[in-house]
Amino acid sequence: MSSSGVLAINPLSDTLILPPRPLCSEDPIVVHLAMSGSVVPIRVLGSDSIQSVKLRIQSYKGFVVKNQKLVCGGRELARPDSSVKDYGVSDGNVIHLVVKLSDLQTINVKTCSGKEFTFHVDRNRNVGFVKKQLAKKKKGLIDINEEDIMCEGEQLEDERLIHDISKHNNDGVIHLFVKKVAKIRVTPREKNFELAIDAPQVNDSRKFDSSNIQHKNGADIVPRENREFWLDPVIVNPKAELPCVVFDLVNSTYQGLEKGNYPKRSSEGTGGAYFMMNGSGTKYISVFKPIDEEPMAVNNPRGLPLSVNGEGLKKGTTVGEGALREVAAYLLDHPKSGRRSFSGEHKGFSGVPPTLLARCMHAGFNHPDGVKEKIGSLQMFMENSGSCEDMGPGAFPVEEVHKISVLDIRMANADRHAGNILVTKGEDGQFVLIPIDHGYCLPHSFEDCTFDWLYWPQARKPFSSETIDYIKSLDAEEDIALLNFYGWNLPLECAQTLRISTMLLKKGVERGLTPFAIGSIMCRENLNKKSVIEEIVEEADDCVLPESSEAAFMETVSEIMDRRLGV
Ligand SMILES: Nc1ncnc2c1ncn2[C@@H]1O[C@H](COP(=O)(O)OP(=O)(O)OP(=O)(O)O)[C@@H](O)[C@H]1O
């Protein structure tokens, strides 16, 4: 595994030829599969679906389909049912393969009594979590209060992260040993006390943890040019207050860096996304995504080529604007109670994690040309037990799916695959969905809008009255003004997208439409068939004179939309 989290394919001496289908009259084409510096020629048919190409890569290379992302000509080949030809891939083209590596770590556990077994745990979990799992799943194996976990003679504190331990193992497996806790019992004996150490092996080596020594770099007094790192929120308009939760996020992230904790690059995703730790180094606190490491940006760490025309991986987006879109999704995710109040409720209706624009300098980011300050989105790290990609949607509460659908429709999200919805459990034991990765929201065309939830059963259920009230309270003009206030002067075409999608959502609920019905209007059925919303926009474009005002254009869109939706 390379440090970039991408598995390298060694260049093959002979061509990797994938057999054309038998009895097929179509001529195969040869394309080049590029990955981590190596290139493998593969033979495909124009009519092959993207899914089938991925399946063949899976069978030849072992990367499961859901972990593969294919990019050709600056565009993600995202639709599984579309064909190689649909995406305009032709003979000699280069297809970039980005493989998402699992964040799961194999753990082997042994106990003093000789029991042994192996299981997997998310690398972002800590030892305390592993203990609980052992106690819960393997009854009798461990009593949380009575036993310690050891790794190579070192006692592991409950807060210790699994990925931290995995750095030191060579064979890809962490070997843990469960042993009885050493206890000190104090028993009164007449006027004295007897001190007993109750431990099976009192001579265990307990290593001194040097990370406990405080490291102060005097960041407030050392001039910036002499500092090893810095982190500030980017505040364009001094009048635009940041919510307290956002300030706390910056502070905790800063403390983590100050203590010397290195940002850890996620093995998932097509861009650079870095997990940042808190001051005590015990948990992740935030995720920093620098704009120069976005897919097809100059310092992208996943080997994707530079964008030739500045367009991002999804149609209608721009490379380098992902961070603004991430922040916009948070700012526009208004709480149910009304607009976000800066000292009060910070959680929005759809639960977008608190996100701000930040500038950060640290050697731990990808700096092929020397360490420089980076601008990017800083988002609160949300504890989770995986993403919607890891499980069937059946158990998700309807309201949870609906809250994501409202966000995606409003924002015309062009990247809502199930991997971008994290899953956790609320206090009531029900699944809670957390939407992340909003770098492709508010595109200036609807072409790439895709919503994985469209095919989930909950999408066919009607919105609740609470959700309908929320949708009725939305106001695109107010939203555009809010983004403007925070410093993002939304380009005209993107503002138009927000106006049209908000209009569709509102008109949809007025007519009692479900998220499925509204979402289907926004998404293409297949790559080459325009969506209903695209047809509406096209018709409106044809109707109005080029010099017409935005208001006149929106009036026309409204009339056409009413006609298409029916009364
Ligand atoms: N707020 C968050 N809390 C917890 N984990 C997160 C958060 N944001 C991102 N992640 C994790 O980091 C990984 C990479 O982040 P993200 O998906 O945003 O990156 P990306 O490069 O934009 O991905 P994509 O290729 O899906 O567009 C995610 O798969 C997720 O596991």
The ligand as a MOL file (V3000), in Angstrom:
LIG
                    3D

  0  0  0     0  0            999 V3000
M  V30 BEGIN CTAB
M  V30 COUNTS 31 33 0 0 0
M  V30 BEGIN ATOM
M  V30 1 N -17.3580 15.3230 8.8150 0
M  V30 2 C -16.8540 14.0980 8.7550 0
M  V30 3 N -16.8850 13.2800 9.8250 0
M  V30 4 C -16.3560 12.0200 9.7700 0
M  V30 5 N -15.7590 11.5110 8.6830 0
M  V30 6 C -15.6930 12.2780 7.5890 0
M  V30 7 C -16.2430 13.6110 7.5550 0
M  V30 8 N -16.0250 14.1330 6.3200 0
M  V30 9 C -15.3860 13.1890 5.6190 0
M  V30 10 N -15.1810 12.0760 6.3700 0
M  V30 11 C -14.4940 10.8240 5.9650 0
M  V30 12 O -13.4670 11.1610 5.0570 0
M  V30 13 C -13.6330 10.4480 3.8340 0
M  V30 14 C -13.2540 11.3630 2.6800 0
M  V30 15 O -14.0470 12.5370 2.7380 0
M  V30 16 P -14.9430 13.0290 1.5170 0
M  V30 17 O -15.8620 11.9310 1.0620 0
M  V30 18 O -15.5980 14.2920 1.9430 0
M  V30 19 O -13.7920 13.2780 0.4700 0
M  V30 20 P -13.8510 13.4700 -1.0990 0
M  V30 21 O -12.4600 13.3780 -1.5900 0
M  V30 22 O -14.5990 14.7150 -1.4160 0
M  V30 23 O -14.7170 12.1760 -1.5100 0
M  V30 24 P -15.5440 11.7860 -2.8410 0
M  V30 25 O -14.5900 11.0380 -3.6950 0
M  V30 26 O -16.6540 10.8930 -2.2940 0
M  V30 27 O -16.0680 13.0290 -3.4870 0
M  V30 28 C -15.1100 10.0350 3.8070 0
M  V30 29 O -15.3070 8.8550 3.1230 0
M  V30 30 C -15.4330 9.8780 5.2780 0
M  V30 31 O -15.1200 8.5750 5.6930 0
M  V30 END ATOM
M  V30 BEGIN BOND
M  V30 1 1 1 2
M  V30 2 1 2 3
M  V30 3 2 2 7
M  V30 4 2 3 4
M  V30 5 1 4 5
M  V30 6 2 5 6
M  V30 7 1 6 7
M  V30 8 1 6 10
M  V30 9 1 7 8
M  V30 10 2 8 9
M  V30 11 1 9 10
M  V30 12 1 10 11
M  V30 13 1 11 12
M  V30 14 1 11 30
M  V30 15 1 12 13
M  V30 16 1 13 14
M  V30 17 1 13 28
M  V30 18 1 14 15
M  V30 19 1 15 16
M  V30 20 2 16 17
M  V30 21 1 16 18
M  V30 22 1 16 19
M  V30 23 1 19 20
M  V30 24 2 20 21
M  V30 25 1 20 22
M  V30 26 1 20 23
M  V30 27 1 23 24
M  V30 28 2 24 25
M  V30 29 1 24 26
M  V30 30 1 24 27
M  V30 31 1 28 29
M  V30 32 1 28 30
M  V30 33 1 30 31
M  V30 END BOND
M  V30 END CTAB
M  END
